[in-house]
Amino acid sequence: MVAGRKGVDQDTTANPIGFLHRQYLNYCCTNTQGLFSKFPELNFCFKSDQWDITAVTETWFAADIPDYELSIPGMSLLRCDRPTRGGGFLL
């Protein structure tokens, strides 16, 4: 997992759009090679860190996995599943 941690100058928990006033965004980009089995670990990281944007590649999800199983409170979900084996992207 690779995470960017620049410009964390203020607490944005009280003001959810507070990140608009910072100079930098906090981001996470990871290649999971099958996110479903690693989802509890990633969910724990969301509770521990403040990421404004998270990108996950190689999710290996199929369309039969509903969005509600992947939801994380306070986050919006955008996903692109690959119709064949492998691939997939989640933002």
PyMOL Python script that loads the backbone (N, CA, C, O; Angstrom):
from pymol import cmd

cmd.read_pdbstr("""\
ATOM      1  N   MET A   1       0.825  -1.166   0.000  1.00  0.00           N
ATOM      2  CA  MET A   1       0.000   0.000   0.000  1.00  0.00           C
ATOM      3  C   MET A   1       0.879   1.242   0.000  1.00  0.00           C
ATOM      4  O   MET A   1       1.870   1.304   0.727  1.00  0.00           O
ATOM      5  N   VAL A   2       0.524   2.217  -0.803  1.00  0.00           N
ATOM      6  CA  VAL A   2       1.265   3.462  -0.872  1.00  0.00           C
ATOM      7  C   VAL A   2       0.307   4.568  -0.497  1.00  0.00           C
ATOM      8  O   VAL A   2      -0.794   4.645  -1.042  1.00  0.00           O
ATOM      9  N   ALA A   3       0.703   5.426   0.424  1.00  0.00           N
ATOM     10  CA  ALA A   3      -0.178   6.511   0.840  1.00  0.00           C
ATOM     11  C   ALA A   3       0.573   7.821   0.830  1.00  0.00           C
ATOM     12  O   ALA A   3       1.710   7.890   1.296  1.00  0.00           O
ATOM     13  N   GLY A   4      -0.041   8.852   0.309  1.00  0.00           N
ATOM     14  CA  GLY A   4       0.533  10.192   0.329  1.00  0.00           C
ATOM     15  C   GLY A   4       0.045  10.918   1.563  1.00  0.00           C
ATOM     16  O   GLY A   4      -1.144  10.855   1.875  1.00  0.00           O
ATOM     17  N   ARG A   5       0.907  11.595   2.263  1.00  0.00           N
ATOM     18  CA  ARG A   5       0.528  12.246   3.519  1.00  0.00           C
ATOM     19  C   ARG A   5       1.081  13.665   3.575  1.00  0.00           C
ATOM     20  O   ARG A   5       1.740  14.022   4.552  1.00  0.00           O
ATOM     21  N   LYS A   6       0.835  14.477   2.565  1.00  0.00           N
ATOM     22  CA  LYS A   6       1.351  15.840   2.552  1.00  0.00           C
ATOM     23  C   LYS A   6       0.294  16.821   3.035  1.00  0.00           C
ATOM     24  O   LYS A   6      -0.901  16.609   2.828  1.00  0.00           O
ATOM     25  N   GLY A   7       0.733  17.882   3.673  1.00  0.00           N
ATOM     26  CA  GLY A   7      -0.112  19.017   3.971  1.00  0.00           C
ATOM     27  C   GLY A   7      -1.249  18.774   4.936  1.00  0.00           C
ATOM     28  O   GLY A   7      -2.318  19.362   4.771  1.00  0.00           O
ATOM     29  N   VAL A   8      -1.068  17.951   5.916  1.00  0.00           N
ATOM     30  CA  VAL A   8      -2.114  17.722   6.908  1.00  0.00           C
ATOM     31  C   VAL A   8      -1.956  18.793   7.977  1.00  0.00           C
ATOM     32  O   VAL A   8      -1.274  18.594   8.982  1.00  0.00           O
ATOM     33  N   ASP A   9      -2.598  19.930   7.741  1.00  0.00           N
ATOM     34  CA  ASP A   9      -2.435  21.069   8.635  1.00  0.00           C
ATOM     35  C   ASP A   9      -3.636  21.286   9.543  1.00  0.00           C
ATOM     36  O   ASP A   9      -3.540  22.010  10.533  1.00  0.00           O
ATOM     37  N   GLN A  10      -4.753  20.674   9.220  1.00  0.00           N
ATOM     38  CA  GLN A  10      -5.938  20.911  10.026  1.00  0.00           C
ATOM     39  C   GLN A  10      -6.782  19.654  10.112  1.00  0.00           C
ATOM     40  O   GLN A  10      -6.681  18.754   9.278  1.00  0.00           O
ATOM     41  N   ASP A  11      -7.608  19.613  11.131  1.00  0.00           N
ATOM     42  CA  ASP A  11      -8.520  18.490  11.321  1.00  0.00           C
ATOM     43  C   ASP A  11      -9.780  18.762  10.506  1.00  0.00           C
ATOM     44  O   ASP A  11     -10.434  19.784  10.712  1.00  0.00           O
ATOM     45  N   THR A  12     -10.132  17.869   9.588  1.00  0.00           N
ATOM     46  CA  THR A  12     -11.309  18.073   8.750  1.00  0.00           C
ATOM     47  C   THR A  12     -12.512  17.266   9.216  1.00  0.00           C
ATOM     48  O   THR A  12     -13.527  17.231   8.520  1.00  0.00           O
ATOM     49  N   THR A  13     -12.427  16.616  10.371  1.00  0.00           N
ATOM     50  CA  THR A  13     -13.556  15.803  10.816  1.00  0.00           C
ATOM     51  C   THR A  13     -14.756  16.670  11.177  1.00  0.00           C
ATOM     52  O   THR A  13     -15.894  16.264  10.941  1.00  0.00           O
ATOM     53  N   ALA A  14     -14.529  17.854  11.744  1.00  0.00           N
ATOM     54  CA  ALA A  14     -15.627  18.738  12.100  1.00  0.00           C
ATOM     55  C   ALA A  14     -16.190  19.438  10.864  1.00  0.00           C
ATOM     56  O   ALA A  14     -17.372  19.780  10.833  1.00  0.00           O
ATOM     57  N   ASN A  15     -15.362  19.652   9.854  1.00  0.00           N
ATOM     58  CA  ASN A  15     -15.762  20.320   8.626  1.00  0.00           C
ATOM     59  C   ASN A  15     -15.430  19.408   7.450  1.00  0.00           C
ATOM     60  O   ASN A  15     -14.310  19.446   6.942  1.00  0.00           O
ATOM     61  N   PRO A  16     -16.392  18.583   7.006  1.00  0.00           N
ATOM     62  CA  PRO A  16     -16.071  17.589   5.984  1.00  0.00           C
ATOM     63  C   PRO A  16     -15.572  18.174   4.675  1.00  0.00           C
ATOM     64  O   PRO A  16     -14.904  17.473   3.916  1.00  0.00           O
ATOM     65  N   ILE A  17     -15.872  19.439   4.381  1.00  0.00           N
ATOM     66  CA  ILE A  17     -15.332  20.028   3.160  1.00  0.00           C
ATOM     67  C   ILE A  17     -14.102  20.871   3.449  1.00  0.00           C
ATOM     68  O   ILE A  17     -13.656  21.639   2.596  1.00  0.00           O
ATOM     69  N   GLY A  18     -13.558  20.732   4.634  1.00  0.00           N
ATOM     70  CA  GLY A  18     -12.368  21.484   5.022  1.00  0.00           C
ATOM     71  C   GLY A  18     -11.168  21.218   4.139  1.00  0.00           C
ATOM     72  O   GLY A  18     -10.279  22.062   4.031  1.00  0.00           O
ATOM     73  N   PHE A  19     -11.129  20.044   3.499  1.00  0.00           N
ATOM     74  CA  PHE A  19      -9.985  19.739   2.649  1.00  0.00           C
ATOM     75  C   PHE A  19      -9.894  20.708   1.478  1.00  0.00           C
ATOM     76  O   PHE A  19      -8.831  20.832   0.871  1.00  0.00           O
ATOM     77  N   LEU A  20     -10.984  21.400   1.145  1.00  0.00           N
ATOM     78  CA  LEU A  20     -10.947  22.370   0.052  1.00  0.00           C
ATOM     79  C   LEU A  20     -10.072  23.564   0.386  1.00  0.00           C
ATOM     80  O   LEU A  20      -9.637  24.284  -0.514  1.00  0.00           O
ATOM     81  N   HIS A  21      -9.810  23.781   1.653  1.00  0.00           N
ATOM     82  CA  HIS A  21      -9.018  24.926   2.085  1.00  0.00           C
ATOM     83  C   HIS A  21      -7.566  24.571   2.346  1.00  0.00           C
ATOM     84  O   HIS A  21      -6.776  25.436   2.722  1.00  0.00           O
ATOM     85  N   ARG A  22      -7.203  23.310   2.153  1.00  0.00           N
ATOM     86  CA  ARG A  22      -5.816  22.902   2.336  1.00  0.00           C
ATOM     87  C   ARG A  22      -5.087  22.987   1.009  1.00  0.00           C
ATOM     88  O   ARG A  22      -5.704  23.032  -0.056  1.00  0.00           O
ATOM     89  N   GLN A  23      -3.786  23.008   1.088  1.00  0.00           N
ATOM     90  CA  GLN A  23      -2.972  23.086  -0.117  1.00  0.00           C
ATOM     91  C   GLN A  23      -2.826  21.721  -0.788  1.00  0.00           C
ATOM     92  O   GLN A  23      -2.630  21.657  -2.002  1.00  0.00           O
ATOM     93  N   TYR A  24      -2.917  20.637  -0.032  1.00  0.00           N
ATOM     94  CA  TYR A  24      -2.704  19.297  -0.563  1.00  0.00           C
ATOM     95  C   TYR A  24      -3.868  18.380  -0.212  1.00  0.00           C
ATOM     96  O   TYR A  24      -4.620  18.632   0.730  1.00  0.00           O
ATOM     97  N   LEU A  25      -3.997  17.318  -0.988  1.00  0.00           N
ATOM     98  CA  LEU A  25      -4.949  16.256  -0.686  1.00  0.00           C
ATOM     99  C   LEU A  25      -4.187  15.051  -0.158  1.00  0.00           C
ATOM    100  O   LEU A  25      -3.042  14.819  -0.546  1.00  0.00           O
ATOM    101  N   ASN A  26      -4.806  14.297   0.708  1.00  0.00           N
ATOM    102  CA  ASN A  26      -4.243  13.025   1.174  1.00  0.00           C
ATOM    103  C   ASN A  26      -4.831  11.928   0.304  1.00  0.00           C
ATOM    104  O   ASN A  26      -6.045  11.872   0.104  1.00  0.00           O
ATOM    105  N   TYR A  27      -3.983  11.066  -0.208  1.00  0.00           N
ATOM    106  CA  TYR A  27      -4.466  10.035  -1.112  1.00  0.00           C
ATOM    107  C   TYR A  27      -3.848   8.685  -0.786  1.00  0.00           C
ATOM    108  O   TYR A  27      -2.804   8.587  -0.141  1.00  0.00           O
ATOM    109  N   CYS A  28      -4.524   7.658  -1.250  1.00  0.00           N
ATOM    110  CA  CYS A  28      -4.035   6.292  -1.134  1.00  0.00           C
ATOM    111  C   CYS A  28      -4.272   5.619  -2.475  1.00  0.00           C
ATOM    112  O   CYS A  28      -5.361   5.723  -3.040  1.00  0.00           O
ATOM    113  N   CYS A  29      -3.271   4.937  -2.984  1.00  0.00           N
ATOM    114  CA  CYS A  29      -3.405   4.159  -4.208  1.00  0.00           C
ATOM    115  C   CYS A  29      -2.802   2.787  -3.944  1.00  0.00           C
ATOM    116  O   CYS A  29      -1.650   2.679  -3.523  1.00  0.00           O
ATOM    117  N   THR A  30      -3.579   1.746  -4.191  1.00  0.00           N
ATOM    118  CA  THR A  30      -3.104   0.403  -3.895  1.00  0.00           C
ATOM    119  C   THR A  30      -3.574  -0.590  -4.954  1.00  0.00           C
ATOM    120  O   THR A  30      -4.668  -0.453  -5.502  1.00  0.00           O
ATOM    121  N   ASN A  31      -2.756  -1.572  -5.232  1.00  0.00           N
ATOM    122  CA  ASN A  31      -3.101  -2.689  -6.105  1.00  0.00           C
ATOM    123  C   ASN A  31      -3.352  -3.873  -5.178  1.00  0.00           C
ATOM    124  O   ASN A  31      -2.419  -4.403  -4.575  1.00  0.00           O
ATOM    125  N   THR A  32      -4.607  -4.283  -5.064  1.00  0.00           N
ATOM    126  CA  THR A  32      -4.959  -5.287  -4.052  1.00  0.00           C
ATOM    127  C   THR A  32      -4.915  -6.729  -4.542  1.00  0.00           C
ATOM    128  O   THR A  32      -4.809  -7.650  -3.732  1.00  0.00           O
ATOM    129  N   GLN A  33      -4.994  -6.937  -5.833  1.00  0.00           N
ATOM    130  CA  GLN A  33      -5.046  -8.296  -6.389  1.00  0.00           C
ATOM    131  C   GLN A  33      -6.105  -9.133  -5.669  1.00  0.00           C
ATOM    132  O   GLN A  33      -5.832 -10.229  -5.178  1.00  0.00           O
ATOM    133  N   GLY A  34      -7.298  -8.594  -5.624  1.00  0.00           N
ATOM    134  CA  GLY A  34      -8.419  -9.268  -4.966  1.00  0.00           C
ATOM    135  C   GLY A  34      -8.796  -8.547  -3.692  1.00  0.00           C
ATOM    136  O   GLY A  34      -8.343  -8.924  -2.612  1.00  0.00           O
ATOM    137  N   LEU A  35      -9.618  -7.516  -3.797  1.00  0.00           N
ATOM    138  CA  LEU A  35      -9.931  -6.665  -2.649  1.00  0.00           C
ATOM    139  C   LEU A  35     -10.854  -7.325  -1.635  1.00  0.00           C
ATOM    140  O   LEU A  35     -10.747  -7.034  -0.444  1.00  0.00           O
ATOM    141  N   PHE A  36     -11.750  -8.195  -2.059  1.00  0.00           N
ATOM    142  CA  PHE A  36     -12.765  -8.710  -1.139  1.00  0.00           C
ATOM    143  C   PHE A  36     -12.150  -9.343   0.106  1.00  0.00           C
ATOM    144  O   PHE A  36     -12.642  -9.117   1.211  1.00  0.00           O
ATOM    145  N   SER A  37     -11.098 -10.120  -0.047  1.00  0.00           N
ATOM    146  CA  SER A  37     -10.470 -10.763   1.112  1.00  0.00           C
ATOM    147  C   SER A  37      -9.675  -9.766   1.955  1.00  0.00           C
ATOM    148  O   SER A  37      -9.400 -10.025   3.127  1.00  0.00           O
ATOM    149  N   LYS A  38      -9.309  -8.637   1.370  1.00  0.00           N
ATOM    150  CA  LYS A  38      -8.516  -7.630   2.079  1.00  0.00           C
ATOM    151  C   LYS A  38      -9.355  -6.443   2.547  1.00  0.00           C
ATOM    152  O   LYS A  38      -8.826  -5.500   3.136  1.00  0.00           O
ATOM    153  N   PHE A  39     -10.654  -6.489   2.287  1.00  0.00           N
ATOM    154  CA  PHE A  39     -11.516  -5.357   2.606  1.00  0.00           C
ATOM    155  C   PHE A  39     -11.524  -4.997   4.091  1.00  0.00           C
ATOM    156  O   PHE A  39     -11.487  -3.808   4.408  1.00  0.00           O
ATOM    157  N   PRO A  40     -11.571  -5.957   5.020  1.00  0.00           N
ATOM    158  CA  PRO A  40     -11.519  -5.583   6.443  1.00  0.00           C
ATOM    159  C   PRO A  40     -10.255  -4.789   6.800  1.00  0.00           C
ATOM    160  O   PRO A  40     -10.318  -3.847   7.589  1.00  0.00           O
ATOM    161  N   GLU A  41      -9.123  -5.164   6.227  1.00  0.00           N
ATOM    162  CA  GLU A  41      -7.874  -4.438   6.493  1.00  0.00           C
ATOM    163  C   GLU A  41      -7.941  -3.020   5.928  1.00  0.00           C
ATOM    164  O   GLU A  41      -7.532  -2.067   6.591  1.00  0.00           O
ATOM    165  N   LEU A  42      -8.451  -2.879   4.718  1.00  0.00           N
ATOM    166  CA  LEU A  42      -8.566  -1.557   4.112  1.00  0.00           C
ATOM    167  C   LEU A  42      -9.560  -0.700   4.883  1.00  0.00           C
ATOM    168  O   LEU A  42      -9.336   0.496   5.069  1.00  0.00           O
ATOM    169  N   ASN A  43     -10.648  -1.298   5.328  1.00  0.00           N
ATOM    170  CA  ASN A  43     -11.640  -0.580   6.123  1.00  0.00           C
ATOM    171  C   ASN A  43     -11.018  -0.071   7.423  1.00  0.00           C
ATOM    172  O   ASN A  43     -11.307   1.046   7.852  1.00  0.00           O
ATOM    173  N   PHE A  44     -10.171  -0.879   8.048  1.00  0.00           N
ATOM    174  CA  PHE A  44      -9.460  -0.452   9.256  1.00  0.00           C
ATOM    175  C   PHE A  44      -8.568   0.752   8.951  1.00  0.00           C
ATOM    176  O   PHE A  44      -8.491   1.687   9.749  1.00  0.00           O
ATOM    177  N   CYS A  45      -7.906   0.730   7.817  1.00  0.00           N
ATOM    178  CA  CYS A  45      -7.043   1.850   7.429  1.00  0.00           C
ATOM    179  C   CYS A  45      -7.847   3.129   7.253  1.00  0.00           C
ATOM    180  O   CYS A  45      -7.368   4.211   7.593  1.00  0.00           O
ATOM    181  N   PHE A  46      -9.069   3.020   6.723  1.00  0.00           N
ATOM    182  CA  PHE A  46      -9.916   4.199   6.571  1.00  0.00           C
ATOM    183  C   PHE A  46     -10.246   4.814   7.918  1.00  0.00           C
ATOM    184  O   PHE A  46     -10.334   6.035   8.040  1.00  0.00           O
ATOM    185  N   LYS A  47     -10.427   3.984   8.924  1.00  0.00           N
ATOM    186  CA  LYS A  47     -10.736   4.497  10.253  1.00  0.00           C
ATOM    187  C   LYS A  47      -9.503   5.093  10.923  1.00  0.00           C
ATOM    188  O   LYS A  47      -9.630   5.962  11.786  1.00  0.00           O
ATOM    189  N   SER A  48      -8.322   4.642  10.539  1.00  0.00           N
ATOM    190  CA  SER A  48      -7.077   5.099  11.154  1.00  0.00           C
ATOM    191  C   SER A  48      -6.492   6.331  10.474  1.00  0.00           C
ATOM    192  O   SER A  48      -5.867   7.162  11.132  1.00  0.00           O
ATOM    193  N   ASP A  49      -6.686   6.456   9.177  1.00  0.00           N
ATOM    194  CA  ASP A  49      -6.083   7.534   8.399  1.00  0.00           C
ATOM    195  C   ASP A  49      -7.162   8.423   7.812  1.00  0.00           C
ATOM    196  O   ASP A  49      -8.323   8.032   7.700  1.00  0.00           O
ATOM    197  N   GLN A  50      -6.751   9.632   7.439  1.00  0.00           N
ATOM    198  CA  GLN A  50      -7.657  10.550   6.766  1.00  0.00           C
ATOM    199  C   GLN A  50      -7.223  10.675   5.321  1.00  0.00           C
ATOM    200  O   GLN A  50      -6.321  11.449   5.000  1.00  0.00           O
ATOM    201  N   TRP A  51      -7.859   9.920   4.458  1.00  0.00           N
ATOM    202  CA  TRP A  51      -7.579  10.007   3.035  1.00  0.00           C
ATOM    203  C   TRP A  51      -8.730  10.737   2.373  1.00  0.00           C
ATOM    204  O   TRP A  51      -9.896  10.441   2.638  1.00  0.00           O
ATOM    205  N   ASP A  52      -8.408  11.685   1.515  1.00  0.00           N
ATOM    206  CA  ASP A  52      -9.431  12.396   0.767  1.00  0.00           C
ATOM    207  C   ASP A  52      -9.843  11.594  -0.465  1.00  0.00           C
ATOM    208  O   ASP A  52     -11.012  11.592  -0.851  1.00  0.00           O
ATOM    209  N   ILE A  53      -8.883  10.919  -1.073  1.00  0.00           N
ATOM    210  CA  ILE A  53      -9.129  10.123  -2.281  1.00  0.00           C
ATOM    211  C   ILE A  53      -8.421   8.784  -2.131  1.00  0.00           C
ATOM    212  O   ILE A  53      -7.271   8.725  -1.697  1.00  0.00           O
ATOM    213  N   THR A  54      -9.115   7.714  -2.491  1.00  0.00           N
ATOM    214  CA  THR A  54      -8.515   6.382  -2.470  1.00  0.00           C
ATOM    215  C   THR A  54      -8.778   5.715  -3.812  1.00  0.00           C
ATOM    216  O   THR A  54      -9.914   5.683  -4.283  1.00  0.00           O
ATOM    217  N   ALA A  55      -7.739   5.188  -4.418  1.00  0.00           N
ATOM    218  CA  ALA A  55      -7.862   4.446  -5.677  1.00  0.00           C
ATOM    219  C   ALA A  55      -7.385   3.020  -5.432  1.00  0.00           C
ATOM    220  O   ALA A  55      -6.314   2.802  -4.865  1.00  0.00           O
ATOM    221  N   VAL A  56      -8.183   2.059  -5.862  1.00  0.00           N
ATOM    222  CA  VAL A  56      -7.841   0.647  -5.689  1.00  0.00           C
ATOM    223  C   VAL A  56      -7.887  -0.013  -7.065  1.00  0.00           C
ATOM    224  O   VAL A  56      -8.908   0.038  -7.751  1.00  0.00           O
ATOM    225  N   THR A  57      -6.782  -0.629  -7.463  1.00  0.00           N
ATOM    226  CA  THR A  57      -6.732  -1.340  -8.737  1.00  0.00           C
ATOM    227  C   THR A  57      -6.722  -2.842  -8.483  1.00  0.00           C
ATOM    228  O   THR A  57      -6.446  -3.300  -7.374  1.00  0.00           O
ATOM    229  N   GLU A  58      -7.026  -3.592  -9.526  1.00  0.00           N
ATOM    230  CA  GLU A  58      -7.068  -5.059  -9.443  1.00  0.00           C
ATOM    231  C   GLU A  58      -7.990  -5.525  -8.313  1.00  0.00           C
ATOM    232  O   GLU A  58      -7.603  -6.334  -7.469  1.00  0.00           O
ATOM    233  N   THR A  59      -9.218  -4.996  -8.316  1.00  0.00           N
ATOM    234  CA  THR A  59     -10.177  -5.379  -7.273  1.00  0.00           C
ATOM    235  C   THR A  59     -10.708  -6.796  -7.469  1.00  0.00           C
ATOM    236  O   THR A  59     -11.076  -7.463  -6.503  1.00  0.00           O
ATOM    237  N   TRP A  60     -10.746  -7.245  -8.695  1.00  0.00           N
ATOM    238  CA  TRP A  60     -11.252  -8.568  -9.070  1.00  0.00           C
ATOM    239  C   TRP A  60     -12.720  -8.747  -8.701  1.00  0.00           C
ATOM    240  O   TRP A  60     -13.155  -9.869  -8.444  1.00  0.00           O
ATOM    241  N   PHE A  61     -13.486  -7.667  -8.670  1.00  0.00           N
ATOM    242  CA  PHE A  61     -14.909  -7.760  -8.354  1.00  0.00           C
ATOM    243  C   PHE A  61     -15.714  -8.119  -9.589  1.00  0.00           C
ATOM    244  O   PHE A  61     -15.332  -7.796 -10.713  1.00  0.00           O
ATOM    245  N   ALA A  62     -16.820  -8.784  -9.368  1.00  0.00           N
ATOM    246  CA  ALA A  62     -17.798  -9.066 -10.409  1.00  0.00           C
ATOM    247  C   ALA A  62     -19.045  -8.243 -10.099  1.00  0.00           C
ATOM    248  O   ALA A  62     -19.215  -7.762  -8.979  1.00  0.00           O
ATOM    249  N   ALA A  63     -19.899  -8.087 -11.079  1.00  0.00           N
ATOM    250  CA  ALA A  63     -21.099  -7.270 -10.921  1.00  0.00           C
ATOM    251  C   ALA A  63     -22.064  -7.825  -9.873  1.00  0.00           C
ATOM    252  O   ALA A  63     -22.955  -7.104  -9.426  1.00  0.00           O
ATOM    253  N   ASP A  64     -21.909  -9.086  -9.470  1.00  0.00           N
ATOM    254  CA  ASP A  64     -22.828  -9.673  -8.489  1.00  0.00           C
ATOM    255  C   ASP A  64     -22.535  -9.235  -7.055  1.00  0.00           C
ATOM    256  O   ASP A  64     -23.289  -9.589  -6.149  1.00  0.00           O
ATOM    257  N   ILE A  65     -21.472  -8.484  -6.825  1.00  0.00           N
ATOM    258  CA  ILE A  65     -21.175  -7.950  -5.488  1.00  0.00           C
ATOM    259  C   ILE A  65     -21.798  -6.557  -5.406  1.00  0.00           C
ATOM    260  O   ILE A  65     -21.341  -5.641  -6.090  1.00  0.00           O
ATOM    261  N   PRO A  66     -22.833  -6.380  -4.579  1.00  0.00           N
ATOM    262  CA  PRO A  66     -23.518  -5.085  -4.510  1.00  0.00           C
ATOM    263  C   PRO A  66     -22.663  -4.009  -3.829  1.00  0.00           C
ATOM    264  O   PRO A  66     -21.803  -4.308  -3.000  1.00  0.00           O
ATOM    265  N   ASP A  67     -22.922  -2.759  -4.199  1.00  0.00           N
ATOM    266  CA  ASP A  67     -22.174  -1.632  -3.640  1.00  0.00           C
ATOM    267  C   ASP A  67     -22.286  -1.550  -2.119  1.00  0.00           C
ATOM    268  O   ASP A  67     -21.330  -1.155  -1.452  1.00  0.00           O
ATOM    269  N   TYR A  68     -23.449  -1.919  -1.560  1.00  0.00           N
ATOM    270  CA  TYR A  68     -23.614  -1.783  -0.110  1.00  0.00           C
ATOM    271  C   TYR A  68     -22.632  -2.661   0.672  1.00  0.00           C
ATOM    272  O   TYR A  68     -22.315  -2.348   1.820  1.00  0.00           O
ATOM    273  N   GLU A  69     -22.149  -3.743   0.078  1.00  0.00           N
ATOM    274  CA  GLU A  69     -21.158  -4.580   0.759  1.00  0.00           C
ATOM    275  C   GLU A  69     -19.787  -3.909   0.803  1.00  0.00           C
ATOM    276  O   GLU A  69     -18.924  -4.308   1.585  1.00  0.00           O
ATOM    277  N   LEU A  70     -19.588  -2.909  -0.023  1.00  0.00           N
ATOM    278  CA  LEU A  70     -18.296  -2.227  -0.113  1.00  0.00           C
ATOM    279  C   LEU A  70     -18.339  -0.823   0.463  1.00  0.00           C
ATOM    280  O   LEU A  70     -17.329  -0.119   0.448  1.00  0.00           O
ATOM    281  N   SER A  71     -19.485  -0.408   0.966  1.00  0.00           N
ATOM    282  CA  SER A  71     -19.619   0.972   1.425  1.00  0.00           C
ATOM    283  C   SER A  71     -18.844   1.212   2.718  1.00  0.00           C
ATOM    284  O   SER A  71     -18.756   0.351   3.594  1.00  0.00           O
ATOM    285  N   ILE A  72     -18.293   2.405   2.798  1.00  0.00           N
ATOM    286  CA  ILE A  72     -17.573   2.867   3.982  1.00  0.00           C
ATOM    287  C   ILE A  72     -18.198   4.201   4.369  1.00  0.00           C
ATOM    288  O   ILE A  72     -18.276   5.099   3.531  1.00  0.00           O
ATOM    289  N   PRO A  73     -18.646   4.359   5.611  1.00  0.00           N
ATOM    290  CA  PRO A  73     -19.300   5.602   6.023  1.00  0.00           C
ATOM    291  C   PRO A  73     -18.436   6.826   5.720  1.00  0.00           C
ATOM    292  O   PRO A  73     -17.236   6.841   5.995  1.00  0.00           O
ATOM    293  N   GLY A  74     -19.068   7.847   5.150  1.00  0.00           N
ATOM    294  CA  GLY A  74     -18.372   9.087   4.834  1.00  0.00           C
ATOM    295  C   GLY A  74     -17.663   9.087   3.492  1.00  0.00           C
ATOM    296  O   GLY A  74     -17.063  10.092   3.113  1.00  0.00           O
ATOM    297  N   MET A  75     -17.722   7.977   2.768  1.00  0.00           N
ATOM    298  CA  MET A  75     -17.046   7.878   1.469  1.00  0.00           C
ATOM    299  C   MET A  75     -18.073   7.632   0.363  1.00  0.00           C
ATOM    300  O   MET A  75     -19.089   6.970   0.577  1.00  0.00           O
ATOM    301  N   SER A  76     -17.791   8.175  -0.819  1.00  0.00           N
ATOM    302  CA  SER A  76     -18.567   7.872  -2.021  1.00  0.00           C
ATOM    303  C   SER A  76     -17.839   6.780  -2.777  1.00  0.00           C
ATOM    304  O   SER A  76     -16.618   6.655  -2.672  1.00  0.00           O
ATOM    305  N   LEU A  77     -18.573   5.994  -3.533  1.00  0.00           N
ATOM    306  CA  LEU A  77     -17.989   4.846  -4.220  1.00  0.00           C
ATOM    307  C   LEU A  77     -18.215   4.959  -5.720  1.00  0.00           C
ATOM    308  O   LEU A  77     -19.331   5.214  -6.174  1.00  0.00           O
ATOM    309  N   LEU A  78     -17.157   4.768  -6.476  1.00  0.00           N
ATOM    310  CA  LEU A  78     -17.216   4.670  -7.927  1.00  0.00           C
ATOM    311  C   LEU A  78     -16.400   3.454  -8.304  1.00  0.00           C
ATOM    312  O   LEU A  78     -15.225   3.356  -7.948  1.00  0.00           O
ATOM    313  N   ARG A  79     -17.007   2.529  -9.020  1.00  0.00           N
ATOM    314  CA  ARG A  79     -16.281   1.308  -9.354  1.00  0.00           C
ATOM    315  C   ARG A  79     -16.496   0.925 -10.808  1.00  0.00           C
ATOM    316  O   ARG A  79     -17.506   1.268 -11.423  1.00  0.00           O
ATOM    317  N   CYS A  80     -15.532   0.216 -11.330  1.00  0.00           N
ATOM    318  CA  CYS A  80     -15.586  -0.281 -12.695  1.00  0.00           C
ATOM    319  C   CYS A  80     -15.097  -1.725 -12.662  1.00  0.00           C
ATOM    320  O   CYS A  80     -13.895  -1.986 -12.604  1.00  0.00           O
ATOM    321  N   ASP A  81     -16.037  -2.650 -12.698  1.00  0.00           N
ATOM    322  CA  ASP A  81     -15.692  -4.068 -12.663  1.00  0.00           C
ATOM    323  C   ASP A  81     -15.340  -4.541 -14.066  1.00  0.00           C
ATOM    324  O   ASP A  81     -15.867  -4.035 -15.056  1.00  0.00           O
ATOM    325  N   ARG A  82     -14.470  -5.488 -14.134  1.00  0.00           N
ATOM    326  CA  ARG A  82     -14.107  -6.079 -15.416  1.00  0.00           C
ATOM    327  C   ARG A  82     -15.007  -7.299 -15.639  1.00  0.00           C
ATOM    328  O   ARG A  82     -15.182  -8.108 -14.727  1.00  0.00           O
ATOM    329  N   PRO A  83     -15.579  -7.440 -16.840  1.00  0.00           N
ATOM    330  CA  PRO A  83     -16.502  -8.556 -17.067  1.00  0.00           C
ATOM    331  C   PRO A  83     -15.824  -9.928 -17.098  1.00  0.00           C
ATOM    332  O   PRO A  83     -16.490 -10.953 -16.951  1.00  0.00           O
ATOM    333  N   THR A  84     -14.517  -9.948 -17.287  1.00  0.00           N
ATOM    334  CA  THR A  84     -13.791 -11.215 -17.280  1.00  0.00           C
ATOM    335  C   THR A  84     -12.915 -11.280 -16.040  1.00  0.00           C
ATOM    336  O   THR A  84     -12.910 -10.349 -15.234  1.00  0.00           O
ATOM    337  N   ARG A  85     -12.188 -12.349 -15.881  1.00  0.00           N
ATOM    338  CA  ARG A  85     -11.358 -12.564 -14.691  1.00  0.00           C
ATOM    339  C   ARG A  85     -10.293 -11.471 -14.541  1.00  0.00           C
ATOM    340  O   ARG A  85      -9.706 -11.025 -15.527  1.00  0.00           O
ATOM    341  N   GLY A  86     -10.051 -11.047 -13.290  1.00  0.00           N
ATOM    342  CA  GLY A  86      -9.011 -10.060 -12.988  1.00  0.00           C
ATOM    343  C   GLY A  86      -9.484  -8.638 -13.217  1.00  0.00           C
ATOM    344  O   GLY A  86     -10.651  -8.396 -13.524  1.00  0.00           O
ATOM    345  N   GLY A  87      -8.562  -7.705 -13.063  1.00  0.00           N
ATOM    346  CA  GLY A  87      -8.833  -6.297 -13.328  1.00  0.00           C
ATOM    347  C   GLY A  87      -9.782  -5.665 -12.336  1.00  0.00           C
ATOM    348  O   GLY A  87      -9.996  -6.179 -11.238  1.00  0.00           O
ATOM    349  N   GLY A  88     -10.341  -4.555 -12.736  1.00  0.00           N
ATOM    350  CA  GLY A  88     -11.285  -3.819 -11.915  1.00  0.00           C
ATOM    351  C   GLY A  88     -10.631  -2.641 -11.217  1.00  0.00           C
ATOM    352  O   GLY A  88      -9.435  -2.648 -10.928  1.00  0.00           O
ATOM    353  N   PHE A  89     -11.451  -1.623 -10.954  1.00  0.00           N
ATOM    354  CA  PHE A  89     -10.971  -0.378 -10.365  1.00  0.00           C
ATOM    355  C   PHE A  89     -12.039   0.160  -9.433  1.00  0.00           C
ATOM    356  O   PHE A  89     -13.233   0.037  -9.703  1.00  0.00           O
ATOM    357  N   LEU A  90     -11.604   0.753  -8.342  1.00  0.00           N
ATOM    358  CA  LEU A  90     -12.518   1.344  -7.375  1.00  0.00           C
ATOM    359  C   LEU A  90     -11.935   2.678  -6.944  1.00  0.00           C
ATOM    360  O   LEU A  90     -10.739   2.778  -6.671  1.00  0.00           O
ATOM    361  N   LEU A  91     -12.776   3.705  -6.881  1.00  0.00           N
ATOM    362  CA  LEU A  91     -12.339   5.036  -6.458  1.00  0.00           C
ATOM    363  C   LEU A  91     -13.270   5.521  -5.377  1.00  0.00           C
ATOM    364  O   LEU A  91     -13.097   6.627  -4.864  1.00  0.00           O
TER     365      LEU A  91
END
""", "prot")
cmd.dss("prot")
cmd.show_as("cartoon", "prot")
cmd.util.cbc("prot")
cmd.orient("prot")
